[in-house]
Amino acid sequence: MQLKVNATNWQRAAAFAVRMQVFVRERSIALQDEFDDNDTDGTTYAVIYANDEPVATGRFQQISATTMRPGRIATLASQRGNGLGAQIIAALEAVGRQRGCTHSEIHSELTAQGFYAKLGYQPVGASFIEDGVACILLQKLL
């Protein structure tokens, strides 16, 4: 397994391949909802590759001078349970720290809240619907 974090076009393509499989095909998220205005040239993605094939990904967003948002965290079904999601989050948090972030916040699906809790994220406020899915805001000090 190899983890790469960068903002190249080929990295974005690799991230999209994983997200297409996980969110659009498996989870039936609408294509126009999954691929939004935050997927642009210059967006940083973390991708884990197995034998040069992308198997897990996440997207970095800096939403203020001190706050980042890891998002679109996805792992192919064949690789789940191997800790890849936690590696993606750690890599994105490292990018955030390098860019001066002291806080991280995630719009988590309710079903993934336990995963993020193990990584130190705590719920803030009530649940809400995003892209047709029940979510909750989670925050963490970096």
C-alpha positions as CSV (number, residue, x, y, z in Angstrom):
1,M,0.0,0.0,0.0
2,Q,1.2,3.5,-0.8
3,L,-0.3,6.8,0.4
4,K,0.0,9.9,-1.8
5,V,-1.2,13.4,-0.9
6,N,-1.2,16.0,-3.6
7,A,-3.2,18.2,-5.9
8,T,-2.4,16.8,-9.3
9,N,-5.0,16.0,-12.0
10,W,-4.1,12.2,-11.9
11,Q,-4.6,12.2,-8.1
12,R,-8.0,13.8,-8.5
13,A,-8.9,11.1,-11.1
14,A,-7.8,8.4,-8.7
15,A,-9.9,9.9,-5.9
16,F,-12.9,10.2,-8.3
17,A,-12.6,6.5,-9.2
18,V,-12.9,5.5,-5.6
19,R,-15.7,7.9,-4.9
20,M,-17.7,6.8,-8.0
21,Q,-17.6,3.2,-6.8
22,V,-18.4,3.9,-3.1
23,F,-20.7,6.9,-3.1
24,V,-22.4,6.8,-6.5
25,R,-22.6,3.0,-7.3
26,E,-22.8,1.5,-3.8
27,R,-24.6,4.3,-1.8
28,S,-26.7,5.7,-4.7
29,I,-25.6,9.3,-4.1
30,A,-26.5,11.5,-7.1
31,L,-23.6,12.2,-9.4
32,Q,-24.2,16.0,-9.2
33,D,-24.2,15.8,-5.4
34,E,-21.1,13.7,-5.0
35,F,-18.9,15.8,-7.4
36,D,-19.4,19.3,-6.2
37,D,-17.9,22.8,-6.5
38,N,-15.1,21.8,-4.1
39,D,-13.6,19.4,-6.6
40,T,-11.4,21.9,-8.6
41,D,-7.9,22.3,-9.9
42,G,-5.7,22.7,-6.9
43,T,-7.8,20.6,-4.5
44,T,-5.6,18.3,-2.4
45,Y,-6.6,14.6,-2.2
46,A,-5.1,11.8,-0.2
47,V,-5.3,8.4,-2.0
48,I,-4.0,5.0,-0.9
49,Y,-3.0,2.8,-3.7
50,A,-2.7,-1.0,-3.7
51,N,-0.6,-2.3,-6.7
52,D,-1.1,1.1,-8.4
53,E,-4.9,0.9,-8.1
54,P,-6.7,3.5,-5.9
55,V,-8.5,1.9,-3.0
56,A,-9.2,4.7,-0.5
57,T,-9.4,8.5,-0.6
58,G,-10.3,11.7,1.1
59,R,-10.4,15.4,0.2
60,F,-8.8,18.4,2.0
61,Q,-10.7,21.7,2.4
62,Q,-9.5,24.6,4.3
63,I,-12.6,26.5,5.4
64,S,-11.0,29.2,7.4
65,A,-7.5,30.3,8.5
66,T,-7.6,27.8,11.4
67,T,-10.2,25.2,10.4
68,M,-10.0,22.4,7.9
69,R,-12.5,19.8,6.7
70,P,-11.6,16.3,5.6
71,G,-14.3,15.1,3.3
72,R,-15.4,12.5,0.9
73,I,-13.6,9.8,2.9
74,A,-14.1,6.5,1.0
75,T,-12.6,3.0,0.9
76,L,-13.5,0.3,-1.6
77,A,-15.5,-2.5,-0.1
78,S,-12.7,-5.0,-0.6
79,Q,-10.3,-3.0,1.5
80,R,-12.6,-1.9,4.4
81,G,-11.6,-2.9,7.9
82,N,-7.9,-2.5,7.2
83,G,-7.5,1.0,8.8
84,L,-7.2,2.8,5.5
85,G,-9.8,5.5,6.4
86,A,-7.9,6.3,9.5
87,Q,-4.7,6.7,7.5
88,I,-6.5,9.0,5.1
89,I,-7.8,11.2,7.9
90,A,-4.3,11.4,9.5
91,A,-2.8,12.4,6.2
92,L,-5.4,15.2,5.7
93,E,-5.0,16.4,9.3
94,A,-1.2,16.6,8.7
95,V,-1.8,18.8,5.7
96,G,-4.1,21.0,7.8
97,R,-1.5,21.4,10.5
98,Q,1.1,22.3,7.9
99,R,-1.3,25.0,6.6
100,G,-1.8,26.4,10.1
101,C,-5.1,24.7,11.0
102,T,-5.8,24.1,14.7
103,H,-9.3,22.7,14.3
104,S,-10.9,20.0,12.0
105,E,-14.6,19.5,11.3
106,I,-16.3,16.8,9.4
107,H,-19.9,16.4,8.1
108,S,-20.2,12.8,9.1
109,E,-22.9,10.4,8.0
110,L,-24.6,9.2,11.2
111,T,-23.5,5.7,10.4
112,A,-19.9,6.7,10.4
113,Q,-20.0,8.7,13.6
114,G,-18.4,5.9,15.6
115,F,-15.5,5.6,13.2
116,Y,-14.7,9.3,13.6
117,A,-15.2,9.2,17.4
118,K,-12.3,6.7,17.6
119,L,-10.2,9.3,15.8
120,G,-11.1,12.0,18.4
121,Y,-14.0,13.7,16.7
122,Q,-16.9,14.9,18.9
123,P,-20.5,15.7,17.8
124,V,-21.6,19.4,17.8
125,G,-25.3,20.2,17.4
126,A,-28.2,18.2,15.9
127,S,-28.2,16.0,12.9
128,F,-29.1,17.4,9.4
129,I,-29.6,16.1,5.9
130,E,-26.8,16.5,3.3
131,D,-27.1,15.0,-0.1
132,G,-30.1,13.1,1.1
133,V,-28.2,11.4,3.9
134,A,-28.5,12.0,7.7
135,C,-25.3,13.7,8.9
136,I,-23.9,15.4,12.0
137,L,-21.1,17.9,12.5
138,L,-18.1,16.6,14.3
139,Q,-15.1,18.6,15.5
140,K,-11.6,18.0,16.8
141,L,-8.7,20.0,18.0
142,L,-5.5,19.3,16.0
